[in-house]
Amino acid sequence: MRILRYLFLASAVVFILLQIIYYPQMPNTVAIHFNSNGQVNGWMSRDLNLIMSCVIIVIITSSFFGAPYIAKSVTGDLINVPHKEYWLSANNKERLIEIISIYLYSIGLVTNIFMIFLFHQLYKYNIHAINEVFIIAIVPFLIIIFGFTIHLIIRLNKCA
């Protein structure tokens, strides 16, 4: 789990470093939003884009990283899991937190990698004037998140 946690945090650092590396190459006004046909329908200054993208990744990373620590300190009546009495018993709560932590770090890592890919597409569009935005990447991202969620539900329904 430690390696997963470090990879997750490293993905946020890589995201921020890429923002800083791409920043000088970006035009003063950057395209940031596209409609379903791939046409630009939203613009932002490159300064605000840098700030907002870094704030977004910090919020995402902090949320996924901090949730297990919060879960350790809350009472059992605030936690909703299948077989609650089993998982929140004195013998199993620590194991539950570990399982949830692994899933949150995994989903956070996948989310950060998706954000890196998404912003890389944005930079390719703005720097190299590539008229194609590869938004179909959201499909595998959603499939992975759905798979993680189903796997977690199945895992928590097993009481051994």
C-alpha positions in Angstrom: 0.0 0.0 0.0 2.9 2.3 0.7 4.1 2.1 -3.0 0.6 2.8 -4.2 0.4 5.9 -1.9 3.7 7.2 -3.2 2.7 6.6 -6.8 -0.6 8.5 -6.2 1.3 11.4 -4.7 3.9 11.3 -7.4 1.2 11.5 -10.1 0.0 14.8 -8.5 3.6 16.1 -8.5 4.0 15.1 -12.2 0.8 16.9 -13.1 2.0 20.1 -11.4 5.4 19.8 -13.0 3.8 19.4 -16.5 1.7 22.5 -15.8 4.9 24.5 -15.1 6.8 23.0 -18.1 4.0 23.8 -20.5 3.1 27.2 -19.1 5.7 29.3 -21.1 4.7 27.6 -24.4 1.0 28.3 -24.0 -0.7 31.3 -25.7 -2.0 34.1 -23.5 -5.5 32.9 -23.9 -6.0 29.1 -24.0 -8.9 26.9 -25.1 -10.1 25.0 -22.0 -13.5 23.6 -22.9 -14.8 21.8 -25.9 -18.3 20.7 -27.0 -19.2 17.2 -28.1 -18.1 18.0 -31.6 -14.6 19.0 -30.4 -15.2 22.7 -31.0 -13.9 25.2 -28.5 -16.5 26.8 -26.4 -14.5 28.0 -23.4 -11.4 30.1 -23.0 -9.2 31.2 -20.1 -6.0 33.1 -19.5 -3.0 30.9 -19.3 -2.2 32.3 -15.8 -5.7 31.4 -14.5 -5.4 28.0 -16.2 -2.2 27.3 -14.4 -3.6 28.3 -11.0 -7.0 26.5 -11.5 -5.4 23.3 -12.8 -3.0 23.1 -9.9 -5.8 23.9 -7.4 -8.0 21.1 -9.0 -5.3 18.5 -8.7 -4.5 19.5 -5.1 -8.2 19.2 -4.2 -8.5 15.8 -5.9 -5.4 14.4 -4.3 -6.2 15.8 -0.9 -9.6 14.4 -1.0 -8.6 10.9 -2.0 -5.5 11.0 0.3 -7.3 12.4 3.3 -10.4 10.3 3.3 -8.8 7.2 5.0 -7.5 9.4 7.8 -10.9 10.9 8.4 -12.5 7.4 8.3 -10.2 6.3 11.1 -11.5 9.0 13.4 -15.2 9.0 12.7 -17.7 6.9 14.7 -19.2 3.7 13.2 -22.6 5.3 12.7 -21.2 7.6 10.1 -19.7 4.8 8.0 -22.0 2.9 5.7 -20.7 -0.4 4.4 -22.2 -3.8 3.8 -22.1 -6.1 6.8 -21.5 -3.0 9.0 -21.5 -4.9 12.3 -18.7 -7.2 11.0 -16.5 -4.5 9.4 -16.8 -2.0 12.2 -16.1 -4.5 15.0 -12.9 -3.9 17.0 -11.1 -6.7 15.1 -12.0 -5.6 11.6 -12.2 -1.8 11.5 -8.5 -1.4 10.8 -8.7 -3.9 8.0 -11.7 -2.0 6.6 -9.8 1.2 6.6 -6.9 -0.5 4.9 -9.1 -1.9 2.1 -10.8 1.5 1.6 -7.4 3.2 1.6 -6.2 0.9 -1.2 -9.2 1.6 -3.3 -9.1 5.4 -2.7 -5.4 5.6 -3.6 -6.0 3.5 -6.7 -9.0 5.5 -7.8 -7.1 8.7 -7.0 -4.1 7.5 -9.1 -6.3 6.6 -12.0 -8.0 10.0 -11.7 -4.7 11.9 -11.6 -3.4 9.9 -14.6 -6.7 10.8 -16.5 -6.2 14.5 -15.6 -2.6 14.4 -16.9 -3.8 12.9 -20.1 -6.7 15.3 -20.4 -4.5 18.4 -19.8 -1.9 17.0 -22.2 -4.6 17.0 -24.8 -5.4 20.6 -23.9 -1.8 21.6 -24.3 -1.4 19.8 -27.6 -4.5 21.7 -28.9 -3.2 25.1 -27.7 0.5 24.8 -28.4 0.5 22.8 -31.6 -2.9 23.9 -32.9 -4.0 20.3 -33.3 -7.7 20.4 -34.2 -8.4 17.0 -32.7 -9.2 16.5 -29.0 -9.1 12.9 -27.9 -12.0 12.9 -25.4 -12.9 9.3 -25.9 -10.4 8.6 -23.1 -13.2 9.2 -20.7 -14.7 5.8 -21.6 -11.8 3.7 -20.2 -11.5 6.0 -17.2 -15.2 5.5 -16.4 -14.9 1.7 -17.0 -11.9 1.5 -14.6 -13.7 3.5 -11.9 -16.9 1.4 -12.3 -14.7 -1.8 -12.1 -13.0 -0.5 -8.9 -16.4 0.3 -7.4 -18.0 -3.1 -8.2 -14.8 -4.9 -6.9 -15.0 -2.9 -3.7 -18.7 -3.8 -3.2 -18.0 -7.5 -3.8 -15.0 -7.4 -1.5 -16.9 -5.8 1.3 -19.8 -8.2 1.0 -17.3 -11.0 1.8 -17.0 -11.2 5.5 -13.8 -13.2 5.8 
